[in-house]
């Protein structure tokens, strides 16, 4: 529960902090990732794939903000 809140807070902070053009690539990638995750049959594997999408999005936003 705490991890989910932390990841959500990180994504929201990143969404506010990143300029819109830079964030467009991250958001598009996240949408494609969520689409692929939604196609997974098992609930737990789908949940894990969705969490992986959120973590990838947070990493993308971090890279856009700080660099590599």
WOHUBEL-V479839 format. One record per pair of residues at least 6 apart in sequence whose ideal C-beta (glycine too) atoms are under 7 Angstrom apart, sorted by the first residue. I is the first residue (numbers start at 1). J is the second residue. Records with the same first field share a line. If there is no record, write none. Layout:
I=J  J
//
This chain:
7=54  55  58
10=58
11=54  57  58
14=58  61  65
15=23
17=65
18=61  64  65
22=64
23=61  64
26=57  60  61  64
29=60
30=53  57
33=53  56
34=50  53
37=46  49  50  53
38=46
40=46  49
//
